[in-house]
Amino acid sequence: MKHRLLGLFDSPYVRRVAIAMAYYGIPFDHESLSVFRHVEEMRKTNPLLRVPMLTTPDGMRLHESAFILDYLDEVARESGQEALIPATGILRRSVWQRVALAQIAADKTVAIVYEHRRPPELRWAEWEERVRDQLTTALQQLEDALDGDWLVGGRLTHADIMAAVAVSFIRFTEPGEWPSERFPKLEALTRRLEQTPAFLAVPIDKE
Ligand SMILES: N[C@@H](CCC(=O)N[C@@H](CS)C(=O)NCC(=O)O)C(=O)O
């Protein structure tokens, strides 16, 4: 049996898992179900209604993209590939911490998307401002960390993938929240990575 990845590629977390799988050459079946539009169908395999969920060939269901990546790195190493993160040490922690910054940016964008789904009279402007401030702080810290082509260790890692996926997600869902001129290094990283085979294999779902 093949791996099965549940969730749409409009989710930055689902997309980054799929990009890592494409990069590692791990084939998977894609269950393209929305957490909002296909609730009853999703409930059958994933009652948590949270994506991504990866089902392994031996039937184990994995949740949370960081833990899924941890598993995929193990599969890649077992097949003799260099993983998208060092196995130990300070560079490993740096990769995860930069992934954390990019995840915070994605989380805060999701929060703004949800805020904008409310009827205008139920929106909380001060809250949105706080979230926007957290979003731009995370982006600024990533921008400051980009020295050269890559975020950590002079090569592609999960940090670069999550950063580029987060930027593309912001541009796709809330273009007004992406002042690209403020973050030229992140803009360049994203443009470059979006042209690589692993990213091109996983375009954002635009349903
Ligand atoms: N920390 C989680 C975040 C996943 C997440 O936020 N997924 C969203 C889609 S972008 C979701 O499933 N939302 C529906 C819900 O949680 O009810 C991860 O990295 O996997």
The ligand as an SDF file (V2000), in Angstrom:
LIG
                    3D

 20 19  0  0  0  0  0  0  0  0999 V2000
   -0.0010   22.6920   13.7460 N   0  0  0  0  0  0  0  0  0  0  0  0
   -0.7820   22.0320   12.7310 C   0  0  0  0  0  0  0  0  0  0  0  0
   -1.6590   23.0490   12.0320 C   0  0  0  0  0  0  0  0  0  0  0  0
   -2.6360   22.3720   11.0850 C   0  0  0  0  0  0  0  0  0  0  0  0
   -3.7950   23.2800   10.7110 C   0  0  0  0  0  0  0  0  0  0  0  0
   -3.9020   24.4240   11.1720 O   0  0  0  0  0  0  0  0  0  0  0  0
   -4.6570   22.7660    9.8310 N   0  0  0  0  0  0  0  0  0  0  0  0
   -5.8340   23.5050    9.4400 C   0  0  0  0  0  0  0  0  0  0  0  0
   -5.8900   23.6820    7.9330 C   0  0  0  0  0  0  0  0  0  0  0  0
   -4.6980   24.8840    7.4380 S   0  0  0  0  0  0  0  0  0  0  0  0
   -7.0590   22.7040    9.8580 C   0  0  0  0  0  0  0  0  0  0  0  0
   -7.0550   21.4850    9.8160 O   0  0  0  0  0  0  0  0  0  0  0  0
   -8.0980   23.4170   10.2840 N   0  0  0  0  0  0  0  0  0  0  0  0
   -9.3340   22.8300   10.7110 C   0  0  0  0  0  0  0  0  0  0  0  0
   -9.4180   22.7160   12.1780 C   0  0  0  0  0  0  0  0  0  0  0  0
   -8.3970   22.6700   12.8840 O   0  0  0  0  0  0  0  0  0  0  0  0
  -10.5600   22.6540   12.6620 O   0  0  0  0  0  0  0  0  0  0  0  0
    0.1580   21.3230   11.7620 C   0  0  0  0  0  0  0  0  0  0  0  0
    1.2960   21.7750   11.6340 O   0  0  0  0  0  0  0  0  0  0  0  0
   -0.2220   20.2900   11.1790 O   0  0  0  0  0  0  0  0  0  0  0  0
  1  2  1  0
  2  3  1  0
  2 18  1  0
  3  4  1  0
  4  5  1  0
  5  6  2  0
  5  7  1  0
  7  8  1  0
  8  9  1  0
  8 11  1  0
  9 10  1  0
 11 12  2  0
 11 13  1  0
 13 14  1  0
 14 15  1  0
 15 16  2  0
 15 17  1  0
 18 19  2  0
 18 20  1  0
M  END
$$$$
